[in-house]
Amino acid sequence: MKTYSPKKYRPFAWLSVFLRSMTYLLRHWLLLLIAVWVISPVGPHLLVWYTYKQYGTYRDYNDCVYLGGRGLIERNVGDDCPVMVIIDRRTGQQVWL
């Protein structure tokens, strides 16, 4: 004969697991942000250097070199070289938000 062993009735056990998991992820948000920045093909890039030709008061930008999560990207944009842009590395084009 089996002895009586009470079982806990936990209808919201899944909610408890979900909340604990979210707490763990939020505690390590900086590491997750760095991982997403390195893995994602779309991300912020900072202007490192550029070249231009001066025509009177007008500058014609030839090359803009940006530093991003996976290295340097060279772009020929023409009119301007913003200091910070969001670039899709797969196409090399700027992402407009």
MITORMAR-762644 format. One record per atom (N, C-alpha, C): atom name; x, y, z; residue in one letter. Coordinates in steps of 0.2 Angstrom, whole numbers, plus 5000, padded with zeros to 4 digits. Layout:
! residues N
+------+------+------+------+------+
! atom !   px !   py !   pz ! type !
+------+------+------+------+------+
!   CA !    X !    Y !    Z !    A !
...
+------+------+------+------+------+
This chain:
! residues 97
+------+------+------+------+------+
! atom !   px !   py !   pz ! type !
+------+------+------+------+------+
!    N ! 5004 ! 4994 ! 5000 !    M !
!   CA ! 5000 ! 5000 ! 5000 !    M !
!    C ! 5004 ! 5006 ! 5000 !    M !
!    N ! 5003 ! 5011 ! 4996 !    K !
!   CA ! 5006 ! 5017 ! 4995 !    K !
!    C ! 5004 ! 5022 ! 5000 !    K !
!    N ! 5009 ! 5026 ! 5003 !    T !
!   CA ! 5007 ! 5031 ! 5008 !    T !
!    C ! 5005 ! 5037 ! 5005 !    T !
!    N ! 5001 ! 5041 ! 5009 !    Y !
!   CA ! 4999 ! 5047 ! 5006 !    Y !
!    C ! 5004 ! 5052 ! 5005 !    Y !
!    N ! 5005 ! 5055 ! 5000 !    S !
!   CA ! 5010 ! 5061 ! 4999 !    S !
!    C ! 5006 ! 5067 ! 4995 !    S !
!    N ! 5005 ! 5072 ! 4999 !    P !
!   CA ! 5001 ! 5078 ! 4996 !    P !
!    C ! 5005 ! 5081 ! 4990 !    P !
!    N ! 5001 ! 5083 ! 4985 !    K !
!   CA ! 5004 ! 5086 ! 4979 !    K !
!    C ! 5002 ! 5093 ! 4979 !    K !
!    N ! 5007 ! 5098 ! 4977 !    K !
!   CA ! 5005 ! 5105 ! 4977 !    K !
!    C ! 5001 ! 5106 ! 4971 !    K !
!    N ! 4996 ! 5110 ! 4971 !    Y !
!   CA ! 4992 ! 5112 ! 4966 !    Y !
!    C ! 4995 ! 5119 ! 4964 !    Y !
!    N ! 4998 ! 5120 ! 4958 !    R !
!   CA ! 5001 ! 5126 ! 4956 !    R !
!    C ! 4998 ! 5128 ! 4949 !    R !
!    N ! 4993 ! 5131 ! 4949 !    P !
!   CA ! 4990 ! 5133 ! 4942 !    P !
!    C ! 4994 ! 5138 ! 4938 !    P !
!    N ! 4998 ! 5142 ! 4942 !    F !
!   CA ! 5002 ! 5147 ! 4938 !    F !
!    C ! 5009 ! 5146 ! 4939 !    F !
!    N ! 5011 ! 5140 ! 4938 !    A !
!   CA ! 5018 ! 5138 ! 4939 !    A !
!    C ! 5022 ! 5141 ! 4932 !    A !
!    N ! 5019 ! 5141 ! 4927 !    W !
!   CA ! 5022 ! 5143 ! 4921 !    W !
!    C ! 5023 ! 5151 ! 4921 !    W !
!    N ! 5018 ! 5154 ! 4925 !    L !
!   CA ! 5019 ! 5162 ! 4926 !    L !
!    C ! 5025 ! 5163 ! 4930 !    L !
!    N ! 5026 ! 5159 ! 4935 !    S !
!   CA ! 5032 ! 5160 ! 4939 !    S !
!    C ! 5039 ! 5158 ! 4936 !    S !
!    N ! 5039 ! 5153 ! 4932 !    V !
!   CA ! 5045 ! 5152 ! 4928 !    V !
!    C ! 5046 ! 5158 ! 4923 !    V !
!    N ! 5041 ! 5160 ! 4920 !    F !
!   CA ! 5042 ! 5166 ! 4915 !    F !
!    C ! 5044 ! 5172 ! 4918 !    F !
!    N ! 5042 ! 5174 ! 4924 !    L !
!   CA ! 5044 ! 5180 ! 4928 !    L !
!    C ! 5051 ! 5179 ! 4930 !    L !
!    N ! 5053 ! 5173 ! 4932 !    R !
!   CA ! 5060 ! 5172 ! 4935 !    R !
!    C ! 5065 ! 5173 ! 4929 !    R !
!    N ! 5063 ! 5170 ! 4923 !    S !
!   CA ! 5067 ! 5170 ! 4917 !    S !
!    C ! 5068 ! 5178 ! 4915 !    S !
!    N ! 5062 ! 5181 ! 4915 !    M !
!   CA ! 5063 ! 5188 ! 4913 !    M !
!    C ! 5067 ! 5192 ! 4918 !    M !
!    N ! 5067 ! 5191 ! 4924 !    T !
!   CA ! 5071 ! 5194 ! 4929 !    T !
!    C ! 5078 ! 5193 ! 4928 !    T !
!    N ! 5080 ! 5186 ! 4926 !    Y !
!   CA ! 5087 ! 5185 ! 4925 !    Y !
!    C ! 5089 ! 5188 ! 4919 !    Y !
!    N ! 5085 ! 5189 ! 4913 !    L !
!   CA ! 5087 ! 5192 ! 4907 !    L !
!    C ! 5088 ! 5200 ! 4908 !    L !
!    N ! 5084 ! 5203 ! 4912 !    L !
!   CA ! 5084 ! 5210 ! 4914 !    L !
!    C ! 5090 ! 5211 ! 4918 !    L !
!    N ! 5092 ! 5207 ! 4922 !    R !
!   CA ! 5098 ! 5208 ! 4926 !    R !
!    C ! 5104 ! 5208 ! 4922 !    R !
!    N ! 5104 ! 5204 ! 4916 !    H !
!   CA ! 5110 ! 5204 ! 4912 !    H !
!    C ! 5109 ! 5208 ! 4906 !    H !
!    N ! 5105 ! 5213 ! 4906 !    W !
!   CA ! 5103 ! 5217 ! 4900 !    W !
!    C ! 5109 ! 5220 ! 4896 !    W !
!    N ! 5115 ! 5222 ! 4899 !    L !
!   CA ! 5120 ! 5225 ! 4896 !    L !
!    C ! 5124 ! 5219 ! 4892 !    L !
!    N ! 5125 ! 5213 ! 4894 !    L !
!   CA ! 5128 ! 5208 ! 4890 !    L !
!    C ! 5124 ! 5206 ! 4884 !    L !
!    N ! 5117 ! 5206 ! 4885 !    L !
!   CA ! 5112 ! 5205 ! 4880 !    L !
!    C ! 5113 ! 5210 ! 4874 !    L !
!    N ! 5113 ! 5216 ! 4876 !    L !
!   CA ! 5114 ! 5222 ! 4872 !    L !
!    C ! 5120 ! 5221 ! 4868 !    L !
!    N ! 5126 ! 5220 ! 4871 !    I !
!   CA ! 5132 ! 5219 ! 4867 !    I !
!    C ! 5132 ! 5213 ! 4862 !    I !
!    N ! 5129 ! 5207 ! 4864 !    A !
!   CA ! 5128 ! 5202 ! 4860 !    A !
!    C ! 5124 ! 5203 ! 4854 !    A !
!    N ! 5118 ! 5207 ! 4855 !    V !
!   CA ! 5114 ! 5209 ! 4849 !    V !
!    C ! 5118 ! 5214 ! 4845 !    V !
!    N ! 5122 ! 5218 ! 4847 !    W !
!   CA ! 5125 ! 5223 ! 4843 !    W !
!    C ! 5130 ! 5219 ! 4839 !    W !
!    N ! 5134 ! 5214 ! 4842 !    V !
!   CA ! 5139 ! 5211 ! 4838 !    V !
!    C ! 5136 ! 5206 ! 4833 !    V !
!    N ! 5130 ! 5203 ! 4834 !    I !
!   CA ! 5127 ! 5198 ! 4830 !    I !
!    C ! 5123 ! 5201 ! 4824 !    I !
!    N ! 5119 ! 5207 ! 4826 !    S !
!   CA ! 5115 ! 5210 ! 4821 !    S !
!    C ! 5118 ! 5213 ! 4815 !    S !
!    N ! 5116 ! 5212 ! 4809 !    P !
!   CA ! 5119 ! 5215 ! 4803 !    P !
!    C ! 5117 ! 5222 ! 4803 !    P !
!    N ! 5112 ! 5225 ! 4806 !    V !
!   CA ! 5110 ! 5232 ! 4806 !    V !
!    C ! 5112 ! 5235 ! 4813 !    V !
!    N ! 5116 ! 5240 ! 4812 !    G !
!   CA ! 5118 ! 5243 ! 4819 !    G !
!    C ! 5121 ! 5250 ! 4818 !    G !
!    N ! 5122 ! 5253 ! 4823 !    P !
!   CA ! 5125 ! 5260 ! 4823 !    P !
!    C ! 5132 ! 5260 ! 4821 !    P !
!    N ! 5134 ! 5265 ! 4817 !    H !
!   CA ! 5141 ! 5265 ! 4814 !    H !
!    C ! 5144 ! 5273 ! 4816 !    H !
!    N ! 5150 ! 5273 ! 4818 !    L !
!   CA ! 5153 ! 5280 ! 4819 !    L !
!    C ! 5158 ! 5282 ! 4814 !    L !
!    N ! 5157 ! 5288 ! 4812 !    L !
!   CA ! 5162 ! 5291 ! 4807 !    L !
!    C ! 5169 ! 5291 ! 4809 !    L !
!    N ! 5174 ! 5288 ! 4806 !    V !
!   CA ! 5181 ! 5288 ! 4808 !    V !
!    C ! 5185 ! 5293 ! 4804 !    V !
!    N ! 5184 ! 5293 ! 4797 !    W !
!   CA ! 5187 ! 5298 ! 4793 !    W !
!    C ! 5184 ! 5298 ! 4786 !    W !
!    N ! 5185 ! 5304 ! 4783 !    Y !
!   CA ! 5182 ! 5305 ! 4776 !    Y !
!    C ! 5187 ! 5309 ! 4772 !    Y !
!    N ! 5185 ! 5309 ! 4765 !    T !
!   CA ! 5189 ! 5313 ! 4761 !    T !
!    C ! 5184 ! 5318 ! 4757 !    T !
!    N ! 5186 ! 5323 ! 4755 !    Y !
!   CA ! 5181 ! 5328 ! 4751 !    Y !
!    C ! 5185 ! 5332 ! 4746 !    Y !
!    N ! 5182 ! 5335 ! 4741 !    K !
!   CA ! 5185 ! 5340 ! 4737 !    K !
!    C ! 5181 ! 5347 ! 4738 !    K !
!    N ! 5185 ! 5352 ! 4739 !    Q !
!   CA ! 5182 ! 5359 ! 4740 !    Q !
!    C ! 5180 ! 5362 ! 4733 !    Q !
!    N ! 5174 ! 5364 ! 4732 !    Y !
!   CA ! 5172 ! 5368 ! 4726 !    Y !
!    C ! 5169 ! 5375 ! 4729 !    Y !
!    N ! 5174 ! 5380 ! 4730 !    G !
!   CA ! 5171 ! 5386 ! 4733 !    G !
!    C ! 5169 ! 5385 ! 4740 !    G !
!    N ! 5163 ! 5386 ! 4742 !    T !
!   CA ! 5160 ! 5385 ! 4748 !    T !
!    C ! 5156 ! 5378 ! 4749 !    T !
!    N ! 5157 ! 5374 ! 4743 !    Y !
!   CA ! 5153 ! 5367 ! 4743 !    Y !
!    C ! 5158 ! 5362 ! 4744 !    Y !
!    N ! 5157 ! 5357 ! 4748 !    R !
!   CA ! 5161 ! 5351 ! 4749 !    R !
!    C ! 5158 ! 5345 ! 4746 !    R !
!    N ! 5162 ! 5342 ! 4742 !    D !
!   CA ! 5159 ! 5336 ! 4738 !    D !
!    C ! 5163 ! 5330 ! 4742 !    D !
!    N ! 5159 ! 5326 ! 4746 !    Y !
!   CA ! 5162 ! 5321 ! 4750 !    Y !
!    C ! 5163 ! 5315 ! 4745 !    Y !
!    N ! 5169 ! 5312 ! 4745 !    N !
!   CA ! 5171 ! 5306 ! 4741 !    N !
!    C ! 5170 ! 5300 ! 4745 !    N !
!    N ! 5173 ! 5299 ! 4750 !    D !
!   CA ! 5173 ! 5293 ! 4754 !    D !
!    C ! 5171 ! 5294 ! 4761 !    D !
!    N ! 5167 ! 5290 ! 4764 !    C !
!   CA ! 5166 ! 5291 ! 4771 !    C !
!    C ! 5167 ! 5284 ! 4774 !    C !
!    N ! 5171 ! 5283 ! 4779 !    V !
!   CA ! 5173 ! 5277 ! 4782 !    V !
!    C ! 5170 ! 5277 ! 4789 !    V !
!    N ! 5166 ! 5271 ! 4791 !    Y !
!   CA ! 5163 ! 5271 ! 4797 !    Y !
!    C ! 5165 ! 5264 ! 4801 !    Y !
!    N ! 5165 ! 5265 ! 4807 !    L !
!   CA ! 5167 ! 5259 ! 4812 !    L !
!    C ! 5161 ! 5257 ! 4815 !    L !
!    N ! 5159 ! 5250 ! 4814 !    G !
!   CA ! 5153 ! 5247 ! 4817 !    G !
!    C ! 5155 ! 5241 ! 4821 !    G !
!    N ! 5150 ! 5237 ! 4822 !    G !
!   CA ! 5151 ! 5231 ! 4826 !    G !
!    C ! 5156 ! 5226 ! 4823 !    G !
!    N ! 5156 ! 5225 ! 4817 !    R !
!   CA ! 5161 ! 5220 ! 4814 !    R !
!    C ! 5166 ! 5224 ! 4810 !    R !
!    N ! 5168 ! 5230 ! 4811 !    G !
!   CA ! 5174 ! 5233 ! 4807 !    G !
!    C ! 5172 ! 5239 ! 4803 !    G !
!    N ! 5176 ! 5241 ! 4799 !    L !
!   CA ! 5176 ! 5247 ! 4795 !    L !
!    C ! 5171 ! 5246 ! 4789 !    L !
!    N ! 5167 ! 5251 ! 4787 !    I !
!   CA ! 5163 ! 5251 ! 4781 !    I !
!    C ! 5165 ! 5257 ! 4777 !    I !
!    N ! 5166 ! 5257 ! 4771 !    E !
!   CA ! 5167 ! 5263 ! 4767 !    E !
!    C ! 5161 ! 5264 ! 4762 !    E !
!    N ! 5159 ! 5270 ! 4762 !    R !
!   CA ! 5153 ! 5272 ! 4759 !    R !
!    C ! 5154 ! 5278 ! 4754 !    R !
!    N ! 5152 ! 5278 ! 4748 !    N !
!   CA ! 5152 ! 5284 ! 4744 !    N !
!    C ! 5145 ! 5287 ! 4744 !    N !
!    N ! 5144 ! 5292 ! 4748 !    V !
!   CA ! 5137 ! 5295 ! 4749 !    V !
!    C ! 5136 ! 5301 ! 4745 !    V !
!    N ! 5141 ! 5305 ! 4743 !    G !
!   CA ! 5140 ! 5311 ! 4739 !    G !
!    C ! 5140 ! 5317 ! 4743 !    G !
!    N ! 5134 ! 5319 ! 4746 !    D !
!   CA ! 5133 ! 5326 ! 4749 !    D !
!    C ! 5136 ! 5326 ! 4756 !    D !
!    N ! 5135 ! 5321 ! 4760 !    D !
!   CA ! 5136 ! 5322 ! 4767 !    D !
!    C ! 5139 ! 5316 ! 4770 !    D !
!    N ! 5142 ! 5317 ! 4776 !    C !
!   CA ! 5145 ! 5311 ! 4780 !    C !
!    C ! 5142 ! 5312 ! 4787 !    C !
!    N ! 5137 ! 5309 ! 4789 !    P !
!   CA ! 5134 ! 5310 ! 4796 !    P !
!    C ! 5139 ! 5307 ! 4801 !    P !
!    N ! 5139 ! 5310 ! 4807 !    V !
!   CA ! 5144 ! 5307 ! 4812 !    V !
!    C ! 5142 ! 5300 ! 4814 !    V !
!    N ! 5136 ! 5299 ! 4815 !    M !
!   CA ! 5133 ! 5292 ! 4817 !    M !
!    C ! 5127 ! 5291 ! 4812 !    M !
!    N ! 5127 ! 5285 ! 4809 !    V !
!   CA ! 5122 ! 5282 ! 4805 !    V !
!    C ! 5121 ! 5275 ! 4807 !    V !
!    N ! 5115 ! 5272 ! 4805 !    I !
!   CA ! 5113 ! 5265 ! 4806 !    I !
!    C ! 5114 ! 5262 ! 4799 !    I !
!    N ! 5118 ! 5257 ! 4798 !    I !
!   CA ! 5120 ! 5255 ! 4792 !    I !
!    C ! 5118 ! 5247 ! 4792 !    I !
!    N ! 5115 ! 5245 ! 4786 !    D !
!   CA ! 5114 ! 5238 ! 4785 !    D !
!    C ! 5120 ! 5235 ! 4782 !    D !
!    N ! 5124 ! 5231 ! 4785 !    R !
!   CA ! 5130 ! 5228 ! 4782 !    R !
!    C ! 5129 ! 5224 ! 4776 !    R !
!    N ! 5124 ! 5221 ! 4776 !    R !
!   CA ! 5122 ! 5216 ! 4770 !    R !
!    C ! 5122 ! 5220 ! 4764 !    R !
!    N ! 5119 ! 5226 ! 4764 !    T !
!   CA ! 5118 ! 5230 ! 4758 !    T !
!    C ! 5123 ! 5236 ! 4758 !    T !
!    N ! 5125 ! 5238 ! 4763 !    G !
!   CA ! 5130 ! 5244 ! 4764 !    G !
!    C ! 5126 ! 5250 ! 4764 !    G !
!    N ! 5119 ! 5250 ! 4764 !    Q !
!   CA ! 5115 ! 5256 ! 4764 !    Q !
!    C ! 5113 ! 5258 ! 4770 !    Q !
!    N ! 5112 ! 5265 ! 4771 !    Q !
!   CA ! 5109 ! 5268 ! 4777 !    Q !
!    C ! 5102 ! 5266 ! 4778 !    Q !
!    N ! 5100 ! 5264 ! 4785 !    V !
!   CA ! 5093 ! 5263 ! 4786 !    V !
!    C ! 5090 ! 5269 ! 4789 !    V !
!    N ! 5085 ! 5271 ! 4786 !    W !
!   CA ! 5081 ! 5277 ! 4788 !    W !
!    C ! 5075 ! 5275 ! 4793 !    W !
!    N ! 5075 ! 5278 ! 4798 !    L !
!   CA ! 5070 ! 5276 ! 4804 !    L !
!    C ! 5064 ! 5281 ! 4803 !    L !
+------+------+------+------+------+
